[in-house]
Amino acid sequence: MIRNEARGAFSPMPNIGPMEIILVLAIALLVLGPKKLPEAGRSIGRGMREFKESLTGGDDDRELLPVESAKPARPTS
């Protein structure tokens, strides 16, 4: 933990500024390369979305139900 001098208390995380974000993106670009960086971003985004939906209990149950075919009803006569 890092001590926050202004409040006299401990803050759980330091502030992340633009320079830190640029540094992380530059390291990711060097490690993954320009071709795999968009793919990695998409997969991280999908994972975060799935995690968020699992926490909020999204309405994904509708997708799991079987879809009935849209056949017209036969006349009984």
Backbone torsions as a table, in degrees:
resi	resn	phi	psi	omega
1	MET	NA	150.4	-178.6
2	ILE	-111.6	134.5	-177.8
3	ARG	-79.9	127.7	176.4
4	ASN	-92.9	107.3	-174.8
5	GLU	-66.8	-30.5	-176.4
6	ALA	-66.7	-39.9	-178.1
7	ARG	-99.2	-14.8	-178.5
8	GLY	75.5	19.3	-179.0
9	ALA	-126.9	171.2	178.0
10	PHE	-91.9	133.5	175.1
11	SER	-101.8	140.9	-176.1
12	PRO	-67.8	-32.5	-179.7
13	MET	-139.2	146.6	174.4
14	PRO	-75.3	161.4	176.7
15	ASN	-69.3	142.5	177.3
16	ILE	-106.5	117.4	-177.1
17	GLY	-99.8	-178.7	-178.8
18	PRO	-64.0	-33.6	179.6
19	MET	-66.5	-37.3	178.5
20	GLU	-67.3	-40.1	178.9
21	ILE	-64.7	-43.0	178.2
22	ILE	-62.6	-40.1	179.4
23	LEU	-63.7	-44.4	179.5
24	VAL	-64.0	-42.8	178.7
25	LEU	-64.8	-37.8	177.9
26	ALA	-65.6	-41.9	178.1
27	ILE	-65.5	-41.2	177.9
28	ALA	-62.1	-39.2	178.7
29	LEU	-65.4	-40.1	178.7
30	LEU	-68.6	-38.7	-176.7
31	VAL	-75.5	-47.4	-174.4
32	LEU	-88.9	-31.3	-177.1
33	GLY	88.8	162.4	-175.2
34	PRO	-68.8	-22.6	-177.7
35	LYS	-81.3	-35.6	-176.4
36	LYS	-95.3	-10.2	-178.2
37	LEU	-64.0	-44.9	177.3
38	PRO	-63.0	-38.4	178.4
39	GLU	-63.8	-41.1	178.5
40	ALA	-66.2	-39.2	177.7
41	GLY	-63.7	-41.8	177.9
42	ARG	-63.7	-42.8	-178.6
43	SER	-68.4	-36.1	175.9
44	ILE	-66.1	-41.4	178.1
45	GLY	-62.5	-42.9	177.3
46	ARG	-62.8	-43.2	179.5
47	GLY	-63.0	-42.0	178.1
48	MET	-65.6	-39.1	179.0
49	ARG	-64.8	-44.3	178.6
50	GLU	-63.8	-40.2	178.5
51	PHE	-63.6	-44.3	179.2
52	LYS	-62.9	-43.5	179.4
53	GLU	-65.3	-34.5	178.9
54	SER	-69.8	-31.8	178.1
55	LEU	-75.1	-39.8	-176.7
56	THR	-83.7	-12.5	-178.7
57	GLY	68.1	53.1	-178.2
58	GLY	-56.8	168.3	-178.6
59	ASP	-83.7	46.5	-179.7
60	ASP	-80.5	-6.8	-179.4
61	ASP	-64.7	-28.7	179.5
62	ARG	-63.0	-34.2	-177.9
63	GLU	-70.7	-23.9	-176.7
64	LEU	-84.9	-15.5	-179.6
65	LEU	-74.0	144.2	179.0
66	PRO	-68.4	143.8	-179.9
67	VAL	-93.7	125.7	178.3
68	GLU	-78.8	145.0	-179.4
69	SER	-71.1	150.9	-175.7
70	ALA	-94.9	50.4	178.2
71	LYS	-80.2	138.1	177.0
72	PRO	-69.2	147.8	179.5
73	ALA	-68.9	140.8	178.5
74	ARG	-78.6	140.7	175.6
75	PRO	-67.5	144.0	-176.9
76	THR	-85.4	-11.3	-178.6
77	SER	-88.7	NA	NA
